[in-house]
Amino acid sequence: MNELIVFMCDGAPVRGEIVSISSAWQAVLERRNDPPAVRRILGDFVGAATLLSASLKFDGTLIIQAQSQGPISLLVVECKSDLTMRATVKLSVEHNAIDPDASLSDLLDAQNSGRLVITLDPADRQPGQPPYQGIVALQEHRGTVIKPVRSAAEAIALYMQNSEQLDTRIWLASSDTHVGGLLLQKLPDSGGHTQLDPQAATEGWNRIQALGETITNEELLNLPPETILRRLFLEESQENGVRSFPARSIQFACRCSRTKVADVLRMLGEQEVESILAEQGAVDSTCDFCGKAYHFDAVDCRQVFKTESLADATRPPSKGH
């Protein structure tokens, strides 16, 4: 099951999404051996990225990136508007040093230095035009009190509140086999519910949130999105109407290529690449997302700097990738 459905509540200014990911999540984990706590955090961000990508109003890519001086030094999840995704994580400590019950703040904000960056990168972005980025500190400031953000759901809700000014609730769950998520978003006045007075709109939003609160991790991980929708909002649907749209498919897809590795070599510079060749005899690179290996021997590397077109410099290797 790799599905996402979008739904609208006719009796409240609420848009929602439910996602269930199995084989695409397994493709992420296939070449990885992360500790349980790290897999859980990565899975939650995969669910979050998929839910957020489904609401993009443009063709492009949503990237969630977290960096810290904690046990997780880097976490990256990318999801395109067509719901193809990939994800990776890098650790700064040994696997056995990570508590199985560690929270997001333990892994990504151990020294109050963690940052969550969400990038929206349109496919038609012009050269020199920067993508939109929102940055969220992994601490919530309430007056003089600093509260650590302990889950991916809290981090995303904080981002949506601060960067998008949209009231958003999100529930996420992940296991070794599945990722599940539910997102509820209060629509602005222009969201098609102008017939609701402010009090009715607030009451409707609170009512839908209360129903969302009843979701369990077991339901998110084991039930299809359509079944979750019926169970959660049966009464709401009977009284006010809940409309769902056709399910969308989610797939793992990596965008690495030999051409992109050649591009990196050019950015390193000929002198740096020559020093690697002198030391190792070749340049080998492995994609952090899918594990695909790329081998550039001395002839390959020198061709990169002699040709004007990267396509000319990326002849298929004689063996391997």
C-alpha positions as CSV (number, residue, x, y, z in Angstrom):
1,M,0.0,0.0,0.0
2,N,1.5,3.3,-1.2
3,E,-1.4,5.7,-1.3
4,L,-2.4,9.2,-0.3
5,I,-5.9,10.6,-0.3
6,V,-7.0,14.2,0.0
7,F,-10.4,15.1,1.6
8,M,-12.5,18.1,2.3
9,C,-15.0,18.7,5.1
10,D,-18.1,20.4,3.9
11,G,-19.3,21.3,7.4
12,A,-16.0,22.8,8.5
13,P,-13.2,24.9,6.9
14,V,-10.8,21.9,6.9
15,R,-8.8,20.2,4.3
16,G,-7.1,16.8,5.1
17,E,-4.8,14.2,3.9
18,I,-4.1,10.5,4.9
19,V,-1.1,8.6,3.7
20,S,0.1,5.0,3.9
21,I,3.5,4.0,2.6
22,S,4.9,0.4,2.6
23,S,7.0,-0.7,-0.4
24,A,8.3,2.8,-1.1
25,W,9.5,3.0,2.6
26,Q,11.1,-0.5,2.3
27,A,13.0,0.8,-0.7
28,V,14.4,3.6,1.5
29,L,15.5,1.1,4.2
30,E,16.7,-1.6,1.8
31,R,20.4,-0.5,1.9
32,R,20.3,1.0,5.4
33,N,21.0,-0.4,8.8
34,D,19.9,2.5,11.1
35,P,19.1,2.1,14.8
36,P,15.4,1.8,15.7
37,A,15.1,5.4,16.9
38,V,16.7,6.8,13.8
39,R,14.4,4.7,11.5
40,R,11.4,6.0,13.4
41,I,12.4,9.7,13.0
42,L,13.3,9.2,9.3
43,G,10.0,7.4,8.7
44,D,8.1,10.2,10.4
45,F,9.8,12.8,8.2
46,V,9.1,10.7,5.1
47,G,5.4,10.7,6.0
48,A,5.5,14.4,6.7
49,A,7.2,15.3,3.4
50,T,4.7,13.2,1.4
51,L,1.8,14.9,3.1
52,L,3.2,18.4,2.6
53,S,4.1,17.7,-1.1
54,A,0.6,16.7,-1.9
55,S,-0.5,20.2,-1.0
56,L,2.0,22.0,-3.3
57,K,0.4,24.3,-5.8
58,F,3.3,23.9,-8.3
59,D,5.4,21.3,-10.1
60,G,8.5,20.9,-8.0
61,T,10.3,19.4,-5.0
62,L,9.8,19.7,-1.3
63,I,13.0,19.0,0.7
64,I,13.1,18.5,4.5
65,Q,16.6,18.8,5.9
66,A,17.7,18.7,9.5
67,Q,21.3,19.3,10.6
68,S,22.7,19.2,14.2
69,Q,25.6,18.4,16.4
70,G,23.6,15.5,17.9
71,P,23.7,11.8,17.0
72,I,22.0,12.6,13.7
73,S,24.3,15.0,11.9
74,L,22.2,15.2,8.7
75,L,18.7,14.0,7.7
76,V,17.3,14.7,4.2
77,V,13.9,13.8,2.7
78,E,12.9,14.8,-0.8
79,C,9.5,14.5,-2.3
80,K,8.3,15.8,-5.6
81,S,4.8,17.0,-6.4
82,D,4.2,13.7,-8.3
83,L,4.9,11.9,-4.9
84,T,8.1,10.3,-5.9
85,M,10.5,10.4,-2.9
86,R,13.9,9.5,-1.5
87,A,15.5,9.9,1.9
88,T,18.8,9.5,3.8
89,V,20.3,10.1,7.2
90,K,23.9,10.3,8.5
91,L,25.0,9.6,12.0
92,S,27.8,11.1,14.0
93,V,28.0,8.3,16.6
94,E,28.1,4.6,16.7
95,H,24.8,2.8,16.3
96,N,24.9,1.2,19.8
97,A,25.3,4.6,21.4
98,I,21.7,5.6,20.4
99,D,18.9,5.0,22.9
100,P,16.1,3.0,21.2
101,D,13.6,5.4,22.9
102,A,15.4,8.6,21.9
103,S,13.2,11.5,20.9
104,L,13.7,13.9,18.0
105,S,15.2,16.5,20.4
106,D,17.7,13.8,21.7
107,L,18.8,13.0,18.2
108,L,18.7,16.3,16.5
109,D,18.9,19.0,19.1
110,A,21.2,17.6,21.9
111,Q,23.0,21.0,22.2
112,N,20.1,23.3,21.3
113,S,21.7,23.7,17.8
114,G,19.3,21.7,15.6
115,R,17.6,23.4,12.7
116,L,14.9,22.2,10.4
117,V,15.0,23.6,6.9
118,I,12.0,23.1,4.5
119,T,12.8,24.0,0.9
120,L,10.2,24.5,-1.9
121,D,12.0,24.2,-5.2
122,P,9.8,24.8,-8.3
123,A,10.7,22.8,-11.4
124,D,10.6,26.0,-13.5
125,R,12.8,28.1,-11.2
126,Q,14.9,30.5,-13.2
127,P,18.7,30.4,-13.0
128,G,19.9,32.6,-10.1
129,Q,16.5,32.6,-8.5
130,P,16.7,31.0,-5.0
131,P,14.1,28.5,-3.9
132,Y,11.8,29.3,-1.0
133,Q,13.2,28.2,2.4
134,G,11.6,28.1,5.8
135,I,13.8,27.5,8.8
136,V,12.6,26.3,12.2
137,A,14.6,26.0,15.4
138,L,13.9,22.7,17.1
139,Q,12.8,24.5,20.3
140,E,9.5,26.2,20.9
141,H,9.7,29.5,22.7
142,R,6.7,30.2,25.0
143,G,7.6,33.5,26.7
144,T,10.7,32.8,28.8
145,V,10.1,29.0,28.6
146,I,12.0,27.0,26.0
147,K,10.3,23.7,25.2
148,P,12.2,21.1,23.1
149,V,10.4,19.8,20.0
150,R,10.2,16.1,20.6
151,S,8.7,14.7,17.4
152,A,8.6,15.3,13.6
153,A,4.8,16.1,14.0
154,E,5.6,18.9,16.4
155,A,8.3,20.3,14.2
156,I,6.1,20.3,11.1
157,A,3.2,21.9,12.9
158,L,5.6,24.6,14.2
159,Y,6.9,25.2,10.7
160,M,3.4,25.6,9.3
161,Q,2.3,28.0,12.0
162,N,5.4,30.2,11.7
163,S,6.1,30.0,8.0
164,E,2.8,29.4,6.3
165,Q,0.5,31.0,9.0
166,L,-1.8,28.0,8.7
167,D,-3.3,26.1,11.6
168,T,-2.1,22.6,11.0
169,R,-2.3,19.3,12.9
170,I,-0.4,16.3,11.9
171,W,-0.1,12.8,13.2
172,L,2.7,10.5,12.1
173,A,3.7,6.9,12.8
174,S,6.4,4.6,11.4
175,S,7.6,1.1,11.8
176,D,10.1,-1.2,10.0
177,T,7.5,-1.9,7.4
178,H,5.1,1.0,7.2
179,V,4.8,4.8,7.4
180,G,1.4,6.4,8.1
181,G,0.2,10.0,8.5
182,L,-2.8,12.2,8.9
183,L,-2.8,16.0,8.2
184,L,-5.6,18.4,9.0
185,Q,-5.4,22.0,7.9
186,K,-7.7,24.9,8.6
187,L,-8.5,26.7,5.4
188,P,-8.4,30.5,5.2
189,D,-11.5,32.5,4.5
190,S,-10.9,32.2,0.8
191,G,-10.9,28.4,1.1
192,G,-14.5,28.0,-0.1
193,H,-16.2,28.2,3.3
194,T,-17.1,31.9,3.4
195,Q,-20.7,30.8,4.2
196,L,-19.5,29.9,7.7
197,D,-19.4,32.6,10.2
198,P,-16.2,32.9,12.3
199,Q,-17.8,31.1,15.3
200,A,-19.1,28.2,13.2
201,A,-15.7,28.0,11.4
202,T,-13.8,27.8,14.8
203,E,-16.3,25.2,16.1
204,G,-15.9,23.2,12.9
205,W,-12.1,23.2,13.1
206,N,-12.2,22.2,16.8
207,R,-14.6,19.4,16.0
208,I,-12.5,17.9,13.2
209,Q,-9.4,18.2,15.4
210,A,-11.1,16.3,18.2
211,L,-11.9,13.5,15.7
212,G,-8.3,13.5,14.5
213,E,-7.1,13.1,18.1
214,T,-8.7,9.7,18.2
215,I,-6.4,8.2,15.6
216,T,-4.0,5.6,16.9
217,N,-0.5,4.6,15.6
218,E,-1.9,1.1,14.9
219,E,-4.6,2.5,12.7
220,L,-2.1,4.7,10.8
221,L,0.2,1.8,10.2
222,N,-2.2,-1.0,9.4
223,L,-5.3,0.5,7.7
224,P,-5.8,1.8,4.2
225,P,-6.4,5.6,4.0
226,E,-10.0,5.1,2.8
227,T,-10.8,2.9,5.8
228,I,-9.2,5.5,8.2
229,L,-11.3,8.2,6.6
230,R,-14.5,6.3,7.1
231,R,-13.7,5.4,10.7
232,L,-12.6,8.8,11.8
233,F,-15.2,10.9,10.1
234,L,-18.3,8.7,9.7
235,E,-20.5,10.9,11.9
236,E,-19.2,14.1,10.3
237,S,-19.8,12.6,6.8
238,Q,-23.4,11.7,7.7
239,E,-24.2,15.1,9.1
240,N,-22.2,17.5,7.0
241,G,-20.4,15.6,4.3
242,V,-16.8,14.6,3.8
243,R,-15.6,14.5,0.2
244,S,-12.5,12.5,-0.8
245,F,-10.5,12.6,-4.0
246,P,-9.0,9.8,-6.0
247,A,-6.0,8.1,-4.3
248,R,-2.6,9.1,-5.5
249,S,0.3,6.6,-5.7
250,I,3.7,7.1,-3.9
251,Q,6.9,5.7,-5.3
252,F,10.6,5.6,-4.3
253,A,12.7,7.3,-7.0
254,C,16.3,8.4,-6.9
255,R,17.6,11.1,-9.2
256,C,21.3,10.3,-9.0
257,S,23.1,9.9,-12.3
258,R,26.6,9.6,-13.7
259,T,26.2,13.0,-15.2
260,K,25.5,14.5,-11.8
261,V,28.6,12.9,-10.3
262,A,30.7,14.4,-13.2
263,D,29.2,17.8,-12.3
264,V,30.4,17.3,-8.7
265,L,33.9,16.5,-10.0
266,R,33.9,19.7,-12.0
267,M,32.9,21.7,-8.9
268,L,35.8,20.0,-6.9
269,G,38.2,21.2,-9.5
270,E,40.8,19.5,-11.7
271,Q,43.6,19.9,-9.1
272,E,41.6,18.2,-6.3
273,V,40.5,15.4,-8.6
274,E,44.1,14.8,-9.7
275,S,45.2,14.5,-6.1
276,I,42.4,11.9,-5.5
277,L,43.6,10.0,-8.5
278,A,47.2,10.1,-7.4
279,E,46.2,8.7,-4.0
280,Q,43.5,6.2,-4.9
281,G,43.9,5.6,-8.7
282,A,40.2,6.4,-9.3
283,V,37.2,8.3,-7.9
284,D,34.4,6.2,-6.5
285,S,31.1,7.7,-5.3
286,T,28.1,6.0,-3.8
287,C,24.7,7.6,-3.7
288,D,23.6,8.3,-0.1
289,F,19.9,7.8,-1.1
290,C,19.9,4.6,-3.2
291,G,23.4,3.1,-2.7
292,K,24.2,3.1,-6.4
293,A,28.0,3.1,-7.0
294,Y,29.8,5.3,-9.6
295,H,33.4,4.6,-10.7
296,F,35.5,7.2,-12.6
297,D,38.9,6.0,-13.6
298,A,41.7,8.4,-14.7
299,V,40.5,8.6,-18.3
300,D,36.9,9.3,-17.1
301,C,38.1,12.1,-14.8
302,R,40.3,13.8,-17.3
303,Q,37.6,13.6,-19.9
304,V,35.3,15.5,-17.5
305,F,37.6,18.6,-17.6
306,K,38.3,18.3,-21.4
307,T,34.7,18.3,-22.7
308,E,32.3,21.2,-22.8
309,S,29.3,18.9,-22.4
310,L,28.9,16.8,-19.3
311,A,27.0,14.3,-21.4
312,D,30.2,13.8,-23.5
313,A,32.1,13.1,-20.3
314,T,29.9,10.5,-18.9
315,R,30.4,7.5,-21.2
316,P,29.1,4.2,-19.6
317,P,31.8,2.6,-17.5
318,S,33.4,-0.6,-18.7
319,K,32.1,-2.5,-15.7
320,G,29.9,-1.9,-12.7
321,H,27.9,1.3,-12.4
